[in-house]
Amino acid sequence: MDLEVKTFHCEPEYFIAGATIPIATAVKEAGADILLHTPVLLENGKVSPITATTTGSGDTAKTTVNAEGLYGISASAVKNGEDVVIYLTGEFFADGLALPEGVTAADVDVAFRNIGIFLK
């Protein structure tokens, strides 16, 4: 029997930011485990999360994001080999993105705009 106190809430967490831009979607196979609302790359017909490389440490640390081949944003969390719906266009709240450590929404903002995804 689980007697631990749990806290629940019913406040919605919004990710889709607007209805003025239509949202186009596609279904692709995951080439790796993908978290909810993760920016994904398309490689060989499969999607995988974007990656980032950090060089240096402390104040001299620099993070480089691999956004080449950016395809969209995952609509759900999936395991490797499962199908996932990908948002290809639309307006989304930047704070809802699941980004790698050291990556900010500003790092992928321009790449997203180039494919029709707008972050707020």
Secondary structure, DSSP 8 states (H G I E B T S, - for coil): ---------------B--SSS---EEEEEESS-B-TT-EEEEETTEEEE-EEEEES-GGG-EEEEE-TTEEEEESS-B-TTSEEEEE-SEEE-GGG----TT--HHHHHHHHHHTTEEE-
